[in-house]
Amino acid sequence: MTTGNPMAAPAAERHAAIVGAGPAGSAVSEILSKAGIAHDLFDEQPRAGGNIGRRRFDAPPQAPEGAPLCRYHASTRVLSASPERELTWDDGDAIHRQTYDAVFLCAGAYDGMLPREGRFDTWCAAGSLQALLKGQGIVPEGPVLIAGAGPFLHIVAADLARAGAKVAAVVDALPRLAYVNLLPYALPVLGNIGIMRDAQRVLRGSGVPVQFGRRVATLARDHAVTDRGERIDFAIAGISDWFAPQTQLARSAGCAQEWSDTGRYFITSVDDAYRTDREGIYVLGEGAGVRGGPHARLSGLVASLAWLEAVGHPAPPGHDRHALERQARDVAAFGQALEAAMTKRDVIASGEAWACACERVPVAAVRDAIDQGLEDLSSLKIVTRCGMGSCQGRYCEPVVGRLIAERHRTPRAPLTQKVLARPLDVGELIRRG
Ligand SMILES: Cc1cc2nc3c(=O)[nH]c(=O)nc-3n(C[C@H](O)[C@H](O)[C@H](O)COP(=O)(O)OP(=O)(O)OC[C@H]3O[C@@H](n4cnc5c(N)ncnc54)[C@H](O)[C@@H]3O)c2cc1C
């Protein structure tokens, strides 16, 4: 176990840890390797790549490329991070703990749906369909509806169509004009336009109807009705209305959180170099705001270079941190404009729908509590039970936050993160403790 002041440790004895082997964590690993610093990289997936680069379950376990000094802990869940940079992880056999000089939290984001009346096993997040397809090779049987808001819907639908799924329709709340308005922000990320065009080409070629500027007004077990009154039958509906960063580990480390008006989620407060208010703890990639893959990689380069500078370790040649920071800001502007366009179209109308599906708390109950003057998530949790279920608020917090924002108020504080960032049953804890 290592402890101590990151500023005081000699270079050869420095220990760094990265959680998450997506584009952000892989970029950190690349820079640390080039700087000659051995480091631990944890991912609960067996293979590096994160959400964009997710590979099939039968691909061999693999660390990120170009990072020879990386000790890759595959299929290993990091359960918590402490303010003193101690990580606790579960490798399937035992629970381990170690303190590091620097901790880079690159845990990514997740997608979810706005509350809708009813809750059927034929509905899931569009991201889950994509994860099942990419990770397990599972192609859903029967017609698939992809609905919600944003370009991710088109990417998922195109992936499904390419794999032979029958996509019944894509219903995107963003009108075409919203995409046109994003073009000025897209210059630093022209690749994104190519990805969207490519998806449209696949969908056209597969005869998939794509509706822009439309919402699903009614979602039943096996069909949807759009706000134009059109019925769409499906076997599975993949819905993605919003994305939110995985902030649980940063919260367990006591890193300050703030409400993002554009994203409508709580986010870890970071500076331009992705430093949190806890010394030696960095939060980056989608964990620092949902800004896309190119930003995730840039944030990894910036944060790792910033740490090397902080500890007086020479940066590998050819990397100008300040230029990368400017690039990251320009790229982030696109993600921010996109999420602002998406959240502008949020509607949570029905009081009957569940704000918290785990505890079955109706939206109306949360609205009542907000009208009593509650504006922080922990108080709302006590009064309504939102956040007490098995997902521990991961899915209802962005919804409850939206309900507060709906009343033109700013959510004051997020849910308090208890020790574990991932659910672990007591039996497991005893067996491995
Ligand atoms: C479901 C989903 C699918 C997506 N698909 C695409 C796509 O096809 N194309 C595209 O352009 N963009 C896609 N995106 C957006 C894309 O994920 C991001 O732009 C990019 O991958 C972000 O990189 P990252 O490194 O920040 O996080 P990610 O790539 O998400 O990587 C985070 C990694 O952290 C690991 N992790 C998280 N918590 C823990 C923990 N406690 N312990 C151990 N490991 C942990 C995860 O397993 C994951 O591998 C998707 C996003 C989501 C949520």
The ligand as an ORCA input file, in Angstrom:
! r2SCAN-3c Opt
* xyz 0 1
  C     -24.441      3.156    -23.552
  C     -23.619      4.125    -24.351
  C     -23.241      3.820    -25.655
  C     -22.499      4.715    -26.409
  N     -22.168      4.403    -27.703
  C     -21.527      5.305    -28.472
  C     -21.228      5.022    -29.849
  O     -21.546      3.970    -30.359
  N     -20.592      5.975    -30.574
  C     -20.240      7.178    -30.021
  O     -19.683      8.036    -30.723
  N     -20.474      7.453    -28.718
  C     -21.128      6.551    -27.944
  N     -21.408      6.852    -26.640
  C     -20.845      8.057    -26.062
  C     -19.432      7.603    -25.633
  O     -19.533      6.664    -24.618
  C     -18.551      8.624    -25.125
  O     -18.458      9.716    -25.963
  C     -17.128      8.097    -24.837
  O     -17.044      6.697    -24.840
  C     -16.790      8.601    -23.496
  O     -15.549      8.117    -23.123
  P     -15.173      7.974    -21.586
  O     -13.783      7.472    -21.573
  O     -15.485      9.228    -20.871
  O     -16.192      6.906    -21.002
  P     -16.579      5.407    -21.470
  O     -16.160      5.135    -22.850
  O     -18.007      5.265    -21.139
  O     -15.705      4.519    -20.500
  C     -15.953      4.439    -19.133
  C     -15.444      3.109    -18.638
  O     -15.451      3.128    -17.220
  C     -15.794      1.842    -16.752
  N     -16.303      2.010    -15.389
  C     -17.286      2.839    -14.957
  N     -17.444      2.749    -13.623
  C     -16.556      1.821    -13.200
  C     -16.253      1.279    -11.909
  N     -16.865      1.703    -10.803
  N     -15.292      0.323    -11.850
  C     -14.642     -0.109    -12.952
  N     -14.884      0.381    -14.202
  C     -15.828      1.342    -14.321
  C     -16.825      1.356    -17.751
  O     -16.893     -0.057    -17.776
  C     -16.327      1.943    -19.061
  O     -15.552      1.020    -19.803
  C     -22.129      5.949    -25.852
  C     -22.484      6.252    -24.524
  C     -23.214      5.350    -23.777
  C     -23.580      5.711    -22.365
*
